[in-house]
């Protein structure tokens, strides 16, 4: 393992065109004697370690001592694989050890790994790269320094689902980078469980205690350092995947709010309160929790939360039938949540709340900018809100037959 520099000095020296020291401060791993121009980071990833320890001298040989911090698109492992796949004559031509061990070059531009040993033999570069990659096999994915050694940061994805066979597979495939995917199936009558297992998820069949308690079960079952909560109609994009991988390696925050980009009957909504629609979804597991709401429960974090930029793609209402079914289910669930918290309503209140929901969606939040589909969304929100308060009024009115027990069936 390479030495770790203290936080009071730069890990690597870097200067600008005027010769001023522009090295950043913070603990990082590097050989200072080699003056590797890799900028230090407050939290080093395994790719950075690999780059400094193995690839930096080799890459320096090819690029006259210039080190480049790897990115998800050009990672060290990808570079090493590409280098090993080249014909040997191409490798030798690229490395050019004679040029890099020329005594006329400054020490920072020579490559100690390419200097001949006492027997006059040059180091076996191929063996060094291959050995280093073999040592990294158990540390794929995001990694951090912890107590002087590398620790792999793990991620669990929790998906609560019922009768989502048509889309559970795509959802799981979008989080294939996760170390663990847990699907909590609350009694599906279709092939949700079968498709989830086929996609590589661990399926747990449960009852339905409500959305919040169900998600809390998932957190309790998870074994990773971080948990990501998803619904079956949501997808993680490649850009969001890269953001998540980087975020869970940083010590800055204990949780992250993720934006959502939702669609209504195949059209993605840009206004009406649906964009950016930030929700807390990614949290360190020991600090994660869920509210106990029956319907729209939300994740909680016992710590500081930040925001990511790339959105979750949310196929919320695929068809008109789907919209009508969810309007009934959501208004019922919202009425239950309000009732259990001592809420009350009246017919006048139901009408007023419904009208205000339309005005707020279509005018205040500029849903009209989405055209016809914006009007559909405004009417949907008005109806859902009206039926929520209508149900609540009927649940609290002794003269009516709509009792709370019927809603829990």
Buried (B, 14 or more C-beta within 10 A) or exposed (E): EEEBBEEEEBBBBBEEEEEEEEBEBBBBBBBEEBBBBBBBBEBBBBBBBBBBBBBBBBBBBBEEBEBBBBEBEEBBBEBBEEBEEEEEEEBEEEBBBEBBBEEEBEEEBBBEBBEEEEEEEBBEBEEBBEEBBEEBEEBEBBBBBEEEEBBBBBBBBBBBBBBBBBBBBBBBEBBEBBBBBBBBBBEBEEBBBBBBBEBBBBBBEBEBEBBBBBBBBBBEBBEBBBBBBBBBBBBBBEEBBBBBBBBBBBEEBBBBBBBBBBBBBEBBBBBBBBBBBBBBBBBBBEBBBBBBBBBEBBBBBEEEBEEBEBBBBBBBBBEEEBBEEBBEEBBBBBBBBBBEEEBEBBEEBBEBBBEBBBEBBBEEBBBBEBEEBBBBBBBBBBBBBBBBBBBBBBBBBEEEEBEBEEBEE
